[in-house]
């Protein structure tokens, strides 16, 4: 059973459409705030994430949140075939990023026994906040894909 997060699947859908107007996308600032809130809720409990990712959703309150999310997306004009892959992508991004935020800042430990000069070059160019920047890259990609889907230019 998935616990309800302060911002949940319905909030994920709200990243894509404003509840008050299904025809307008959300502002980038609002997208960021909703995404960060959802991420923070899960980042606070990274050990629960494997359960969240592998257990069927059965809790009525959580199912209601998914119903709301799906309704927002369908009412905004998304094709039904693309709705669940899009919600799943949003959740994968948030939950994976929450795990990344809980991990060590240094995830690659280079050794002399495995020469990796290009990896070393790329790693030396990264400052603190690698996981936050990775989340932003992912969120931008998901949002751009969602906008293409909504405009009828993408595949579900």
C-alpha positions in Angstrom: 0.0 0.0 0.0 1.4 3.4 -1.0 1.2 6.2 1.6 -0.3 9.4 0.3 2.4 12.0 -0.2 1.7 15.7 0.5 1.9 16.2 -3.2 1.1 13.0 -5.0 0.1 11.7 -8.4 -2.6 14.4 -8.7 0.1 17.0 -8.0 2.2 15.3 -10.7 -0.6 15.8 -13.2 -0.9 19.4 -12.0 2.6 20.0 -13.3 1.1 19.6 -16.7 -2.2 21.4 -16.4 -3.7 24.0 -14.1 -6.7 22.5 -12.3 -8.6 25.8 -12.9 -8.0 25.7 -16.6 -7.3 22.4 -18.4 -6.3 24.3 -21.5 -3.3 26.1 -20.1 0.0 24.6 -19.0 1.3 25.4 -15.5 3.9 28.1 -15.1 7.5 26.9 -14.8 7.7 28.2 -11.3 4.6 26.3 -10.3 5.9 23.2 -12.0 9.2 23.4 -10.1 7.4 24.0 -6.7 5.1 21.0 -7.2 7.9 18.8 -8.4 10.2 19.8 -5.6 7.5 19.3 -3.0 6.7 15.8 -4.3 10.5 15.0 -4.4 11.0 16.3 -0.8 8.2 14.2 0.5 9.9 11.0 -0.8 13.4 12.1 -0.2 12.6 12.3 3.5 11.9 8.5 3.5 14.2 6.9 0.9 14.0 3.4 2.5 10.3 3.3 1.7 10.8 3.9 -2.0 11.5 0.2 -2.9 8.2 -0.7 -1.4 6.5 2.1 -3.2 7.9 1.0 -6.5 7.1 -2.7 -6.2 3.8 -2.9 -4.3 0.4 -2.7 -6.1 -1.6 0.4 -5.3 -4.7 -0.6 -3.3 -5.3 2.1 -0.8 -8.6 4.0 -1.6 -7.1 7.4 -0.8 -4.2 6.8 -3.1 -6.4 5.4 -5.9 -8.5 8.5 -5.5 -5.4 10.6 -6.1 -4.6 8.7 -9.2 -8.2 9.1 -10.4 -7.8 12.9 -9.9 -4.5 12.9 -11.8 -5.9 10.9 -14.7 -8.9 13.1 -14.8 -6.8 16.2 -15.0 -4.7 14.8 -17.8 -7.7 13.5 -19.8 -9.6 16.8 -19.3 -6.6 18.6 -20.6 -6.7 16.7 -23.8 -4.1 14.0 -23.3 -4.7 10.7 -25.2 -5.8 8.0 -22.7 -3.0 5.7 -24.1 -0.4 8.2 -23.0 -1.7 9.0 -19.5 -0.3 6.1 -17.5 3.1 6.1 -19.1 3.4 9.8 -18.4 2.3 9.4 -14.8 4.7 6.5 -14.4 7.6 8.5 -15.9 6.9 11.4 -13.4 6.9 9.0 -10.5 10.0 7.2 -11.7 11.7 10.6 -12.0 10.7 11.7 -8.5 11.3 8.4 -6.7 14.6 7.8 -8.5 15.7 11.3 -7.8 14.7 10.9 -4.1 17.0 7.9 -3.9 19.8 9.9 -5.6 19.4 12.7 -3.1 19.8 10.2 -0.3 23.0 8.8 -1.9 26.5 10.0 -1.4 27.4 13.1 -3.4 30.4 11.1 -4.8 28.9 8.1 -6.6 32.0 7.3 -8.7 35.2 6.4 -7.0 37.9 6.2 -9.7 40.8 3.8 -9.3 44.2 3.3 -10.9 43.2 -0.2 -11.9 40.5 1.1 -14.3 41.8 4.1 -16.3 38.9 6.4 -17.0 40.3 9.7 -18.1 37.0 10.9 -19.8 34.9 10.0 -16.7 37.5 11.8 -14.5 37.2 14.9 -16.8 33.4 14.9 -16.6 33.4 14.3 -12.8 35.8 17.1 -12.2 33.5 19.5 -14.0 30.6 18.7 -11.7 30.2 20.8 -8.5 27.9 20.0 -5.5 24.3 19.5 -6.3 24.7 16.8 -8.9 21.5 15.0 -7.9 19.5 18.3 -7.9 20.8 19.2 -11.4 20.0 15.6 -12.6 16.4 16.0 -11.4 16.1 19.3 -13.3 17.3 17.6 -16.5 14.8 14.8 -16.0 12.0 17.1 -15.2 12.6 19.3 -18.2 12.7 16.2 -20.4 9.4 14.8 -19.0 7.7 18.2 -19.2 8.8 18.7 -22.8 7.6 15.3 -23.8 4.3 15.9 -22.0 3.8 19.2 -24.0 4.5 17.3 -27.2 2.0 14.6 -26.3 -0.6 17.3 -25.4 0.0 19.1 -28.7 -0.4 15.8 -30.6 3.2 15.5 -31.7 4.4 12.7 -29.5 3.6 9.1 -28.9 2.3 7.8 -25.6 
